[in-house]
Amino acid sequence: MTEQESVLDKTRSTLLCRLKDLDHSDAWREFFDLYWLFIFRIAIRKGLTEVEAEDVTQEAMIRVAKVMPGFQYSRKRGSFKNWLSQIIRNIIIDHYRKKKPSTVRLPDGENDVGMDDALIATHNLEQIWDEEWRRNLMNLALKSARRRVSLREFQIFHLHVFQEHSARKTAEMVGVSVPRVYLAKLRAGRVFKQEYSKLKEAVS
């Protein structure tokens, strides 16, 4: 297992301890910010509507809140990722069972022939989970980096690194020199890596 895969499999035990206090608003805000869009996108990719995905996200938060006061975190007993994924899996299955067959919108490449609700809901779930978690950390790191660098530097960094425009094309789009693109990439890239590392630490 790589370091990145290990990060995807763990959530910071100190955060889980703080969540035991249901009145700890900062901890719950941190947990919500880390997970809400992540859970929402998983539900969407499993074929649910936006309204249903919102319901899945809300129900997941409620179920976590109900369990956390007595939750005992132990890596030996399994990862938080597996525990949370089981909760989300069950909620998605419940939503599939509430839907009429004609309204189930399966993701591309998935067919419901011979598959029951549980199989449909969990098919490729682990792969989707890991893909969305990586996306989630990247987006959160970008938002944090945006607050620490100038708008121009962030724009250059995003165009060149994430949208993969060449340095020359990026320079033309923003109206700067090519060396300025490389300098912004270096500065904003350093901040982005710092923020990404913080997030990895926050969920490890």
N, C-alpha and C positions, 0 to 999 in steps of 0.2 A: 504494500500500500504506500503510495507517494505521500509527501507532506500535505499536498493540497487535498487528496482524498481523505487523509486523516482529519483535516479540518472540517470537511463536509460531514464527518461522522460524529462530531462532538459539539456540545454546547457548553459554554463556560459554567462550571459548577457554582461559582460565586453568584452569577446572575440567577441561577435556579434557586439558590438559597434565599436571595432577596425577594424572589417571587412568592415565597411562602407567606410573606406579609401582603395580604390583598390590598392594604392601604398604602403600599410603597409605590406611589404613582410614577416615580422616575424609573423604577425597574420595569414596571408594566409598560411604560411608554417605550423603553428601550426594546423590550421583547416584541411589542407590536410593530415598531419600526423595522425590526429585523425580519419579521415573518409574515406580515399581512399580505404584501404584494406577492411574495413567494407562494403562499398558500393559494391565493386568488388565481395566479397563473397556472398552477398545477390543475386546479379545478377546470379552468378554461380549456386546457390542453386535453383533459379527459372528456370533453364534449359537452360540458354544462354551459348554460347561458351565463351572461354577466350577473344577472340577478341571483341565479343559483350559486354562482361562484362567491358572491358576496355573502350569501347565507352560509356556505361552507366555511368561509373565513371567520364569520361571527361565531358559528357553532364551535369551531375549533378553539377559539379563544375562550369561550365559555367553559368548554370541557377541561381545558388546561387549568383555568382558574379554580374550578371545583376540586381538582385533584391536588394542586400545588401545596396547600397547607400541610398535607400529610405525605407529600412526595419525598421519597428517599432516593437520592441520586447515587448510583454505583455503576462504574464502568464494567465491573465484573458481571452485573446483571443485565448488561446490554446498554447500547448508546441511547442518548436522548433522541437522536435522529430516528432510530427505529421505533421508539415509543411514540413520538409525534406522528410519524408516518402511518402507524397503525390507527391512530385517532382519525387522521385525515382520510385514510382508506375506508374506514367504517362509515364516516359521514358521506363520502361520495357514493358508496354502495347504497346507503339509505336514499339518496337523491335519485339514483338510477331506478330504484324500486318504486318510487313515487311517480315516476314519469310513465306515460303511456308509451308503448313500443314505437309508435309512429312519430313521437316527438323526440326520441333519443337521437342526438346528433353526434355520431362517432367521429373521432379525428380521422384524417386521411390515412388510408392504409389499414384501418381496423374494420373488421367485419364481425357482426354479431351472430353469424351462423354457428350454432352449436356452443355459444358462449352464454353463461348465465350472468346475472348482475355482478357477482363478485369477480368473475374473470374479466369482464369488460372493464370494471372500475380499476382493477389492479394491473392490467396488461401494460407492460413497459413503465410501470409507476416508478420503479427505482431509477431507471435511466432518466425519466422526466424530472424526478426529484433532484438528481445531481446536476443536470443541465440548468435547471432553474435556480438552484442554490448558487452556482457559479455566476449566473447572470445577476442574481440578487446582490451578491457581494460587490460585483463590479459597479453596478448602478449606485449603490450606497457610497462606495469609495469615490465615484465621480462627483456625486452631490457634495460630499465633504471637501473634495479638492477644489471644487468651484468656489467655495467660500474662502479659500486661502490664497487664491491667485487672482490676477486681474482678469477681467472679461476677455480682453484680447488674447492673453496667453492661453486661457482655457479654450477659447474658440480655435486657436491654432492647433493646440494639442488634440482636441477632439476631431478636427477635420483631418489632420495628418495621421494620427494613430488609430482612431476608432473608425473613421469613415474611409481610411486608407487612401486618401488623395496623396499624390506625390508632393514632395517639398515645393517644387516649382508651381504646381497647380494650387496648392494651399496658399503660397505667397501671393499669387495672382488674385485669389478669391478674397483674401483679407486685406491686400494692399500693403504688403511688407516685403522685405528682402528675403531671399532664401536663407541666408545665415540667421536671420531673425526667427525663422521657422524652427531651425535646429536648436536655437537657444531656448525658445519657448517650450519646445518638446522636452528639453533637458530639465528645465525648471519645473514645469507642470508635471512632467513624468515623475520626478523625484517626490513631489507632494502626493501624487496619486498612489505611488507605491507605499508611502508612509501610511496613508489612510487605509489602504487595502490591508496592510500588515496589522494595523490597529483592529480592524474588523475581524480578521482571522484570529487575533488574540482574544477578542471579545466573545468568540463563539468556540473557543478551544478549551 
